[in-house]
């Protein structure tokens, strides 16, 4: 599907029908640059890395708050008002476009309404509906699917293997005879390893992304990107926890169709997992939030 999107846009460019503003959205916005490379090369008429081209302009969120400030937007607008250095097209790419604050978004909106000559604007976002509706409506939108490549980090496999073991013990018919403290201790062992798991996943993705980045990025932008990747890695781990919950539950139901607990308990656990994600997003210590999730899961499954 992603290849079809790029082919469609390349064909539109060849026929001089490429729209001025294009919005890519999807869960994993780290892949947008990679899949767009050939399209950018066509637009800029270069076989080289588009990011090194003088008519390629990109903008990333800055600082720990990961905000695209109005000063950066104004600076970008000023640059693209000039004629292309090499007489062709110019490309503007705004990464994590949803990180524009109200001032930035409104300033940028004027550029979308009256795009500079010979300029194609690309917006990348993982949170489509955090963008102003007026910005979304002025772009041709394409959903880019999540990269399906499996994470190779070994700690990932080990942690989830232990997590599934813990779930099965909690579900065990003999759990009433088990020492509940052993289950709690096992949960705390998983909590202790959670941070290492997230950091490992984030580091793997960061190493891959750094290979694609231009050399002239500001330090603040690099910091913001690292933070965004860390949050994305944590979200990916939590989604995998949800998937493992479902797999274990489905496996148990296949073995015992009339298994208690019923499906409602799985729903409650999923809701607790969503709350966990929310607590972490407001900077609650991951260990505290995860501890709450495990204790709630133990309480729900054991009731």
Kinemage of the C-alpha trace (Angstrom):
@kinemage 1
@onewidth
@group {chain A} dominant
@subgroup {mainchain}
@vectorlist {calphas} color= white
{ca unk a 1} P 0.000 0.000 0.000
{ca unk a 2} L 2.808 2.449 0.891
{ca unk a 3} L 4.531 1.714 -2.424
{ca unk a 4} L 1.244 2.469 -4.224
{ca unk a 5} L 0.985 5.845 -2.452
{ca unk a 6} L 4.491 6.835 -3.527
{ca unk a 7} L 3.952 5.557 -7.076
{ca unk a 8} L 0.729 7.570 -7.327
{ca unk a 9} L 2.503 10.728 -6.196
{ca unk a 10} L 5.464 10.139 -8.505
{ca unk a 11} L 3.082 9.686 -11.436
{ca unk a 12} L 1.257 12.879 -10.439
{ca unk a 13} L 4.569 14.758 -10.365
{ca unk a 14} L 5.533 13.407 -13.805
{ca unk a 15} L 2.247 14.809 -15.150
{ca unk a 16} L 2.750 18.122 -13.276
{ca unk a 17} L -0.296 17.407 -11.136
{ca unk a 18} L 1.343 17.020 -7.736
{ca unk a 19} L -0.615 18.953 -5.077
{ca unk a 20} L 1.081 21.744 -3.131
{ca unk a 21} L 0.430 20.175 0.298
{ca unk a 22} L 0.638 16.493 1.209
{ca unk a 23} L 0.009 14.955 4.619
{ca unk a 24} L 1.365 11.541 5.631
{ca unk a 25} L -0.067 10.072 8.816
{ca unk a 26} L 0.176 6.741 10.605
{ca unk a 27} L 1.286 5.106 13.842
{ca unk a 28} L 4.975 4.985 12.963
{ca unk a 29} L 6.051 8.326 11.557
{ca unk a 30} L 9.707 7.266 11.651
{ca unk a 31} L 9.256 5.496 8.311
{ca unk a 32} L 7.890 8.494 6.372
{ca unk a 33} L 11.319 9.790 5.368
{ca unk a 34} L 12.434 6.388 4.146
{ca unk a 35} L 9.439 5.694 1.938
{ca unk a 36} L 9.462 9.273 0.566
{ca unk a 37} L 13.097 9.254 -0.524
{ca unk a 38} L 12.492 8.257 -4.153
{ca unk a 39} L 9.658 10.792 -4.491
{ca unk a 40} L 11.850 13.571 -3.081
{ca unk a 41} L 14.637 12.604 -5.501
{ca unk a 42} L 12.233 12.892 -8.421
{ca unk a 43} L 10.915 16.282 -7.301
{ca unk a 44} L 14.418 17.700 -6.766
{ca unk a 45} L 15.846 15.923 -9.817
{ca unk a 46} L 18.746 14.441 -7.880
{ca unk a 47} L 20.115 10.911 -7.391
{ca unk a 48} L 21.680 11.965 -4.078
{ca unk a 49} L 20.294 12.212 -0.566
{ca unk a 50} L 17.442 14.744 -0.782
{ca unk a 51} L 18.244 16.053 2.703
{ca unk a 52} L 21.551 17.445 1.426
{ca unk a 53} L 19.932 19.340 -1.456
{ca unk a 54} L 19.899 23.176 -1.141
{ca unk a 55} L 16.194 23.284 -2.031
{ca unk a 56} L 15.178 20.802 0.656
{ca unk a 57} L 13.955 22.312 3.943
{ca unk a 58} L 12.961 20.299 6.998
{ca unk a 59} L 11.734 21.217 10.451
{ca unk a 60} L 11.641 19.146 13.653
{ca unk a 61} L 10.168 19.865 17.090
{ca unk a 62} L 12.611 21.403 19.558
{ca unk a 63} L 13.561 20.775 23.178
{ca unk a 64} L 12.170 18.518 25.862
{ca unk a 65} L 8.630 19.777 25.249
{ca unk a 66} L 8.941 18.810 21.572
{ca unk a 67} L 7.281 21.976 20.301
{ca unk a 68} L 7.574 23.576 16.878
{ca unk a 69} L 7.803 27.231 17.831
{ca unk a 70} L 6.552 30.145 15.777
{ca unk a 71} L 10.088 31.501 15.365
{ca unk a 72} L 11.094 28.340 13.522
{ca unk a 73} L 7.988 28.492 11.345
{ca unk a 74} L 8.647 32.124 10.428
{ca unk a 75} L 12.275 31.344 9.607
{ca unk a 76} L 11.183 28.441 7.405
{ca unk a 77} L 8.578 30.553 5.605
{ca unk a 78} L 11.167 33.239 4.893
{ca unk a 79} L 13.576 30.710 3.380
{ca unk a 80} L 11.065 29.118 1.026
{ca unk a 81} L 9.830 32.469 -0.297
{ca unk a 82} L 13.057 32.741 -2.312
{ca unk a 83} L 13.501 31.248 -5.764
{ca unk a 84} L 14.841 27.707 -5.834
{ca unk a 85} L 18.639 27.570 -5.738
{ca unk a 86} L 18.767 25.229 -8.704
{ca unk a 87} L 15.800 26.601 -10.610
{ca unk a 88} L 13.496 23.636 -9.980
{ca unk a 89} L 11.157 22.647 -7.180
{ca unk a 90} L 11.571 23.188 -3.456
{ca unk a 91} L 10.480 20.705 -0.797
{ca unk a 92} L 9.372 21.540 2.741
{ca unk a 93} L 9.015 18.720 5.284
{ca unk a 94} L 7.593 19.310 8.759
{ca unk a 95} L 8.139 16.319 11.037
{ca unk a 96} L 5.650 15.692 13.849
{ca unk a 97} L 3.527 18.509 12.482
{ca unk a 98} L 1.042 18.020 15.316
{ca unk a 99} L 3.684 19.544 17.627
{ca unk a 100} L 3.021 23.022 16.231
{ca unk a 101} L 1.406 25.152 18.922
{ca unk a 102} L -1.551 27.401 18.085
{ca unk a 103} L 0.633 30.347 17.104
{ca unk a 104} L 2.847 28.220 14.886
{ca unk a 105} L -0.077 26.417 13.280
{ca unk a 106} L -1.888 29.660 12.465
{ca unk a 107} L 1.267 31.192 11.008
{ca unk a 108} L 1.859 28.109 8.896
{ca unk a 109} L -1.763 28.010 7.780
{ca unk a 110} L -1.209 31.172 5.747
{ca unk a 111} L 1.572 29.391 3.854
{ca unk a 112} L -0.774 26.498 3.059
{ca unk a 113} L -3.403 28.941 1.825
{ca unk a 114} L -0.891 30.701 -0.433
{ca unk a 115} L 1.966 28.239 -1.105
{ca unk a 116} L 5.244 29.719 -2.388
{ca unk a 117} L 5.869 29.149 -6.080
{ca unk a 118} L 7.371 25.789 -7.108
{ca unk a 119} L 7.146 24.450 -3.535
{ca unk a 120} L 5.738 21.117 -2.336
{ca unk a 121} L 4.921 20.912 1.368
{ca unk a 122} L 4.909 17.601 3.248
{ca unk a 123} L 3.533 17.204 6.761
{ca unk a 124} L 4.328 14.073 8.778
{ca unk a 125} L 2.310 13.145 11.865
{ca unk a 126} L 1.393 10.188 14.037
{ca unk a 127} L -1.501 12.152 15.567
{ca unk a 128} L -3.678 13.284 12.690
{ca unk a 129} L -6.461 14.816 14.758
{ca unk a 130} L -4.074 16.868 16.874
{ca unk a 131} L -3.545 19.020 13.789
{ca unk a 132} L -5.848 21.966 13.191
{ca unk a 133} L -8.778 20.939 11.014
{ca unk a 134} L -8.047 23.910 8.769
{ca unk a 135} L -4.556 22.495 8.144
{ca unk a 136} L -5.824 18.955 7.533
{ca unk a 137} L -8.434 20.182 5.059
{ca unk a 138} L -5.807 21.923 2.909
{ca unk a 139} L -3.673 18.820 2.432
{ca unk a 140} L -4.028 15.683 0.378
{ca unk a 141} L -3.924 12.987 3.070
{ca unk a 142} L -2.365 9.508 2.870
{ca unk a 143} L -2.316 6.950 5.665
{ca unk a 144} L 1.010 5.115 5.842
{ca unk a 145} L 0.883 1.689 7.444
{ca unk a 146} L 3.063 0.746 10.400
{ca unk a 147} L 6.401 -0.807 9.570
{ca unk a 148} L 5.894 -4.533 10.169
{ca unk a 149} L 9.575 -5.374 10.638
{ca unk a 150} L 9.966 -7.267 13.880
{ca unk a 151} L 12.115 -5.788 16.596
{ca unk a 152} L 15.279 -7.857 16.977
{ca unk a 153} L 16.180 -6.685 20.487
{ca unk a 154} L 16.723 -9.880 22.486
{ca unk a 155} L 15.439 -8.390 25.746
{ca unk a 156} L 12.083 -7.952 23.967
{ca unk a 157} L 11.694 -11.701 23.434
{ca unk a 158} L 12.892 -12.580 26.923
{ca unk a 159} L 10.654 -10.071 28.721
{ca unk a 160} L 7.497 -11.122 26.921
{ca unk a 161} L 8.263 -14.787 27.433
{ca unk a 162} L 8.430 -14.120 31.184
{ca unk a 163} L 5.294 -11.973 30.992
{ca unk a 164} L 3.306 -14.768 29.349
{ca unk a 165} L 4.528 -17.183 32.013
{ca unk a 166} L 3.273 -14.766 34.658
{ca unk a 167} L -0.138 -14.504 32.973
{ca unk a 168} L -0.500 -18.273 32.815
{ca unk a 169} L 0.365 -18.588 36.503
{ca unk a 170} L -2.234 -15.978 37.375
{ca unk a 171} L -4.800 -17.894 35.302
{ca unk a 172} L -3.806 -21.271 36.723
{ca unk a 173} L -6.513 -23.312 38.415
{ca unk a 174} L -4.106 -23.850 41.256
{ca unk a 175} L -3.592 -20.150 41.866
{ca unk a 176} L -5.726 -20.360 45.025
{ca unk a 177} L -3.139 -22.719 46.471
{ca unk a 178} L -0.191 -20.674 45.235
{ca unk a 179} L 1.651 -18.233 47.383
{ca unk a 180} L 0.280 -14.922 46.102
{ca unk a 181} L 3.491 -13.227 47.174
{ca unk a 182} L 5.369 -15.208 44.516
{ca unk a 183} L 3.168 -13.730 41.817
{ca unk a 184} L 3.717 -10.247 43.223
{ca unk a 185} L 7.489 -10.761 43.340
{ca unk a 186} L 7.446 -12.043 39.753
{ca unk a 187} L 5.518 -8.926 38.726
{ca unk a 188} L 8.106 -6.677 40.368
{ca unk a 189} L 10.877 -8.526 38.544
{ca unk a 190} L 9.139 -7.724 35.259
{ca unk a 191} L 8.647 -4.105 36.312
{ca unk a 192} L 12.356 -3.791 37.107
{ca unk a 193} L 13.267 -4.995 33.600
{ca unk a 194} L 10.640 -2.862 31.822
{ca unk a 195} L 12.794 0.257 31.635
{ca unk a 196} L 15.667 -1.696 30.085
{ca unk a 197} L 13.237 -3.178 27.555
{ca unk a 198} L 11.920 0.232 26.460
{ca unk a 199} L 15.430 1.727 26.309
{ca unk a 200} L 16.644 -1.192 24.199
{ca unk a 201} L 13.781 -0.855 21.715
{ca unk a 202} L 14.275 2.929 21.541
{ca unk a 203} L 18.024 2.604 21.060
{ca unk a 204} L 17.558 0.157 18.205
{ca unk a 205} L 15.136 2.513 16.444
{ca unk a 206} L 17.313 5.566 17.134
{ca unk a 207} L 20.361 3.899 15.581
{ca unk a 208} L 18.339 3.139 12.459
{ca unk a 209} L 16.931 6.663 12.249
{ca unk a 210} L 20.294 8.410 12.715
{ca unk a 211} L 21.504 6.841 9.472
{ca unk a 212} L 18.793 8.745 7.590
{ca unk a 213} L 19.205 12.165 9.239
{ca unk a 214} L 20.993 15.142 7.682
{ca unk a 215} L 24.271 16.180 9.330
{ca unk a 216} L 23.253 19.774 10.022
{ca unk a 217} L 20.420 19.167 12.503
{ca unk a 218} L 20.474 21.326 15.613
{ca unk a 219} L 21.108 19.692 18.976
{ca unk a 220} L 17.648 20.674 20.238
{ca unk a 221} L 16.019 18.879 17.317
{ca unk a 222} L 18.060 15.745 17.974
{ca unk a 223} L 17.048 15.791 21.644
{ca unk a 224} L 13.382 16.177 20.704
{ca unk a 225} L 13.613 13.293 18.246
{ca unk a 226} L 15.216 11.015 20.848
{ca unk a 227} L 12.434 11.817 23.308
{ca unk a 228} L 9.793 11.127 20.665
{ca unk a 229} L 11.386 7.788 19.819
{ca unk a 230} L 11.490 6.830 23.508
{ca unk a 231} L 7.779 7.587 23.840
{ca unk a 232} L 7.065 5.648 20.668
{ca unk a 233} L 9.041 2.662 21.954
{ca unk a 234} L 7.118 2.682 25.225
{ca unk a 235} L 3.822 2.822 23.331
{ca unk a 236} L 4.965 -0.085 21.137
{ca unk a 237} L 5.777 -2.194 24.211
{ca unk a 238} L 2.384 -1.441 25.769
{ca unk a 239} L 0.603 -2.422 22.558
{ca unk a 240} L 2.519 -5.688 22.580
{ca unk a 241} L 1.444 -6.286 26.197
{ca unk a 242} L -2.155 -5.868 25.056
{ca unk a 243} L -1.605 -8.301 22.186
{ca unk a 244} L -0.027 -10.894 24.499
{ca unk a 245} L -2.971 -10.583 26.898
{ca unk a 246} L -5.323 -11.409 24.037
{ca unk a 247} L -3.199 -14.308 22.775
{ca unk a 248} L -2.947 -15.914 26.209
{ca unk a 249} L -6.661 -15.498 26.810
{ca unk a 250} L -7.526 -16.966 23.380
{ca unk a 251} L -5.227 -19.914 24.008
{ca unk a 252} L -6.872 -20.623 27.347
{ca unk a 253} L -10.337 -20.430 25.802
{ca unk a 254} L -9.333 -22.947 23.132
{ca unk a 255} L -8.224 -25.350 25.853
{ca unk a 256} L -11.271 -24.689 28.024
{ca unk a 257} L -14.188 -23.079 26.133
{ca unk a 258} L -16.083 -22.386 29.365
{ca unk a 259} L -13.123 -20.853 31.109
{ca unk a 260} L -13.668 -18.419 33.915
{ca unk a 261} L -12.836 -15.464 33.908
{ca unk a 262} L -15.109 -14.250 31.102
{ca unk a 263} L -14.211 -11.842 28.340
{ca unk a 264} L -15.283 -8.865 30.466
{ca unk a 265} L -12.133 -9.300 32.535
{ca unk a 266} L -9.966 -9.026 29.458
{ca unk a 267} L -11.785 -5.780 28.629
{ca unk a 268} L -11.076 -4.441 32.121
{ca unk a 269} L -7.386 -5.325 31.799
{ca unk a 270} L -7.222 -3.564 28.424
{ca unk a 271} L -8.816 -0.472 29.946
{ca unk a 272} L -6.212 -0.533 32.724
{ca unk a 273} L -3.495 -0.773 30.087
{ca unk a 274} L -4.875 2.303 28.323
{ca unk a 275} L -4.852 4.153 31.653
{ca unk a 276} L -1.240 3.061 32.120
{ca unk a 277} L -0.316 4.613 28.786
{ca unk a 278} L -2.081 7.808 29.808
{ca unk a 279} L -0.306 7.952 33.169
{ca unk a 280} L 3.072 7.524 31.515
{ca unk a 281} L 2.304 10.217 28.960
{ca unk a 282} L 1.903 12.779 31.763
{ca unk a 283} L 5.353 11.889 33.074
{ca unk a 284} L 4.333 9.625 35.936
{ca unk a 285} L 7.285 7.389 36.765
{ca unk a 286} L 6.975 4.290 34.515
{ca unk a 287} L 7.730 1.935 37.408
{ca unk a 288} L 4.878 3.386 39.509
{ca unk a 289} L 2.400 3.259 36.620
{ca unk a 290} L 3.429 -0.281 35.689
{ca unk a 291} L 3.191 -1.433 39.302
{ca unk a 292} L -0.393 -0.192 39.371
{ca unk a 293} L -1.165 -2.085 36.153
{ca unk a 294} L 0.266 -5.399 37.410
{ca unk a 295} L -1.524 -5.198 40.754
{ca unk a 296} L -4.810 -4.349 39.006
{ca unk a 297} L -4.275 -7.230 36.559
{ca unk a 298} L -3.600 -9.646 39.429
{ca unk a 299} L -6.702 -8.426 41.237
{ca unk a 300} L -8.955 -8.691 38.158
{ca unk a 301} L -7.767 -12.107 36.963
{ca unk a 302} L -7.773 -13.590 40.447
{ca unk a 303} L -11.256 -12.358 41.385
